[in-house]
């Protein structure tokens, strides 16, 4: 959650654009409200990302969470080395 909050606060516009394209085949990972996430699946366990207006699903395994962060950081044009370093801590 701290990583997501930090990414949002570093560049809100890039974060919003990155989360819009970050979703699964049948699941939405990010939304502006809890209800949108629950509508895609009742088991998502949505949580508000601290210091943002965004909600994220939390009922995923560590690998999926790592992939979500990696995709957002790549879409936000962070250097590959930084993406790997951050994702290596998850």
Backbone bond lengths (Angstrom), bond angles and torsions (degrees), N, CA, C in turn:
res aa  C-N    CA-C-N  psi(-1)  N-CA   C-N-CA  omega(-1)  CA-C   N-CA-C  phi
1 X - - - 1.450 - - 1.537 110.75 -
2 X 1.319 115.76 -37.81 1.460 119.84 179.63 1.531 111.12 -63.99
3 X 1.316 116.91 -40.23 1.470 120.35 178.73 1.526 110.05 -63.26
4 X 1.324 117.14 -45.56 1.469 120.68 179.54 1.522 110.95 -62.04
5 X 1.316 117.20 -43.46 1.457 121.81 178.84 1.529 110.69 -61.47
6 X 1.316 116.34 -43.06 1.464 121.30 179.46 1.525 111.19 -64.37
7 X 1.325 117.15 -45.45 1.465 120.64 178.95 1.524 110.77 -59.96
8 X 1.320 116.81 -42.77 1.463 121.35 179.03 1.527 110.51 -60.42
9 X 1.320 115.82 -46.91 1.461 119.78 -176.03 1.527 113.36 -73.42
10 X 1.323 117.89 -20.46 1.465 120.89 175.66 1.526 111.83 -72.89
11 X 1.339 116.21 -38.91 1.466 120.13 -177.92 1.531 108.98 -159.53
12 X 1.314 115.44 90.11 1.470 120.99 -175.24 1.529 112.74 -57.76
13 X 1.321 117.09 -45.84 1.468 120.13 -177.15 1.524 111.82 -63.61
14 X 1.314 116.94 -43.92 1.467 120.48 179.86 1.524 110.39 -66.97
15 X 1.334 117.16 -37.03 1.463 120.90 178.54 1.529 110.23 -63.54
16 X 1.317 116.54 -46.41 1.466 121.03 179.58 1.528 110.22 -58.95
17 X 1.319 116.85 -47.46 1.471 120.46 179.50 1.525 111.13 -61.84
18 X 1.323 117.08 -41.01 1.467 121.11 -178.65 1.524 111.73 -67.04
19 X 1.319 117.71 -38.82 1.466 119.59 -178.36 1.521 112.09 -73.81
20 X 1.322 117.51 -26.75 1.465 119.89 179.47 1.523 112.04 -63.98
21 X 1.323 116.39 -31.26 1.467 119.50 -179.19 1.529 112.46 -97.43
22 X 1.317 117.27 -0.66 1.464 121.93 -176.28 1.528 109.64 -99.26
23 X 1.328 115.90 95.36 1.460 121.24 180.00 1.519 108.72 -153.66
24 X 1.302 115.05 164.43 1.456 120.12 178.80 1.515 111.54 -93.51
25 X 1.302 115.36 -175.23 1.463 120.93 179.97 1.528 110.93 -62.33
26 X 1.331 116.21 -40.61 1.468 120.10 -177.26 1.523 112.96 -124.32
27 X 1.314 118.04 -2.44 1.464 121.76 -175.49 1.516 112.23 -121.39
28 X 1.306 114.55 143.52 1.459 121.68 170.53 1.523 106.01 -95.39
29 X 1.336 117.98 132.66 1.460 121.23 -177.83 1.527 113.04 -93.72
30 X 1.332 117.01 -32.66 1.462 121.86 -176.48 1.522 109.66 -130.78
31 X 1.337 115.48 146.61 1.467 119.60 177.82 1.524 109.50 -157.91
32 X 1.322 114.89 166.74 1.462 120.58 177.13 1.518 112.69 -82.44
33 X 1.334 116.45 -9.64 1.459 119.01 178.72 1.528 110.75 -149.67
34 X 1.289 114.96 155.90 1.464 123.07 -177.74 1.526 111.62 -62.61
35 X 1.320 116.50 -39.25 1.460 121.71 -175.64 1.529 112.57 -61.25
36 X 1.319 116.99 -37.03 1.466 120.55 178.69 1.519 110.81 -61.86
37 X 1.323 116.77 -42.62 1.467 120.61 179.33 1.522 110.94 -68.39
38 X 1.316 117.01 -40.45 1.466 120.24 179.02 1.525 111.49 -67.01
39 X 1.326 116.83 -30.10 1.464 120.21 179.02 1.528 111.47 -66.98
40 X 1.336 116.82 -29.98 1.468 119.16 179.63 1.523 111.28 -81.14
41 X 1.330 116.84 -25.45 1.467 121.39 176.30 1.523 109.02 -170.92
42 X 1.310 116.98 131.90 1.470 121.38 -179.18 1.528 112.16 -73.10
43 X 1.332 117.99 -15.36 1.461 122.05 -176.74 1.529 113.57 -97.45
44 X 1.312 118.93 16.44 1.466 120.64 -173.56 1.526 114.33 -77.80
45 X 1.320 118.00 -21.68 1.475 122.88 -177.38 1.535 111.54 51.03
46 X 1.327 117.77 61.32 1.464 121.15 -177.61 1.528 112.44 -64.20
47 X 1.331 114.69 144.16 1.461 121.53 174.64 1.516 108.82 -135.89
48 X 1.314 114.54 145.56 1.460 120.67 177.13 1.529 108.95 -73.49
49 X 1.323 116.65 131.06 1.462 120.67 176.44 1.526 106.48 -74.53
50 X 1.338 118.23 123.58 1.470 121.27 -176.31 1.529 112.68 -53.24
51 X 1.320 115.60 139.70 1.464 123.67 176.89 1.524 113.82 62.20
52 X 1.337 116.79 25.89 1.465 121.38 177.34 1.525 108.60 -138.66
53 X 1.307 115.50 177.14 1.466 120.71 174.25 1.526 110.04 -105.62
54 X 1.336 116.93 13.99 1.461 122.01 -175.81 1.517 113.26 -102.75
55 X 1.322 113.66 147.35 1.463 122.17 174.02 1.522 108.43 -111.64
56 X 1.333 115.99 150.25 1.462 121.56 179.61 1.523 108.82 -136.03
57 X 1.330 115.96 148.04 1.462 118.96 175.00 1.528 107.89 -74.98
58 X 1.321 116.96 146.74 1.468 120.34 -179.89 1.517 112.17 -122.10
59 X 1.315 117.43 -6.32 1.460 120.65 -179.44 1.531 110.17 -88.55
60 X 1.335 115.15 62.48 1.463 121.27 177.59 1.521 108.44 -136.04
61 X 1.317 116.16 159.31 1.461 118.88 178.24 1.531 110.13 -77.64
62 X 1.315 115.15 168.15 1.464 121.33 -176.49 1.523 111.97 -59.29
63 X 1.306 117.12 -39.16 1.462 120.89 179.16 1.526 111.47 -60.30
64 X 1.323 117.05 -44.79 1.468 121.39 178.99 1.526 109.71 -63.46
65 X 1.334 117.55 -43.26 1.469 120.66 179.06 1.526 110.28 -60.48
66 X 1.321 116.57 -43.73 1.463 121.65 178.52 1.532 109.91 -60.75
67 X 1.312 117.09 -44.53 1.469 121.25 179.31 1.525 111.92 -63.38
68 X 1.323 116.62 -38.02 1.463 120.60 178.77 1.532 110.36 -63.05
69 X 1.329 116.83 -46.63 1.466 121.61 179.23 1.529 110.35 -63.96
70 X 1.326 116.13 -44.43 1.461 120.91 -179.85 1.531 110.77 -58.85
71 X 1.317 117.11 -45.72 1.463 121.09 -179.34 1.528 111.29 -63.75
72 X 1.321 116.83 -42.86 1.466 120.26 179.10 1.522 110.29 -62.26
73 X 1.328 116.61 -47.20 1.464 120.00 -178.55 1.525 111.45 -64.00
74 X 1.318 117.51 -39.28 1.467 120.36 177.11 1.524 110.46 -64.22
75 X 1.327 116.40 -44.36 1.465 120.38 179.18 1.529 111.67 -64.37
76 X 1.343 116.42 -29.42 1.460 121.23 178.82 1.530 111.60 -84.27
77 X 1.343 116.27 2.68 1.471 123.37 174.94 1.532 114.12 68.02
78 X 1.325 117.22 33.96 1.460 120.26 173.28 1.521 108.93 -73.45
79 X 1.339 117.87 151.26 1.467 120.50 177.64 1.533 110.99 -61.08
80 X 1.317 115.84 144.03 1.468 122.21 -177.77 1.526 111.04 -54.02
81 X 1.327 117.02 -41.47 1.465 121.01 -178.17 1.526 111.14 -61.55
82 X 1.330 116.57 -40.51 1.464 120.53 179.80 1.527 110.79 -69.27
83 X 1.320 116.55 -41.37 1.468 121.00 178.03 1.524 109.43 -58.85
84 X 1.320 116.69 -46.96 1.465 120.96 -179.71 1.522 111.37 -63.24
85 X 1.322 116.58 -40.40 1.471 120.69 -179.38 1.526 110.87 -65.07
86 X 1.320 116.76 -47.22 1.466 120.90 -179.88 1.524 110.16 -64.17
87 X 1.308 117.04 -47.85 1.467 120.70 -178.22 1.525 111.58 -65.79
88 X 1.314 117.13 -26.42 1.456 121.04 177.05 1.516 113.46 -69.54
89 X 1.332 116.60 -15.96 1.470 120.26 179.32 1.523 112.28 -89.76
90 X 1.322 116.70 -8.42 1.471 120.62 -176.30 1.514 109.83 -89.48
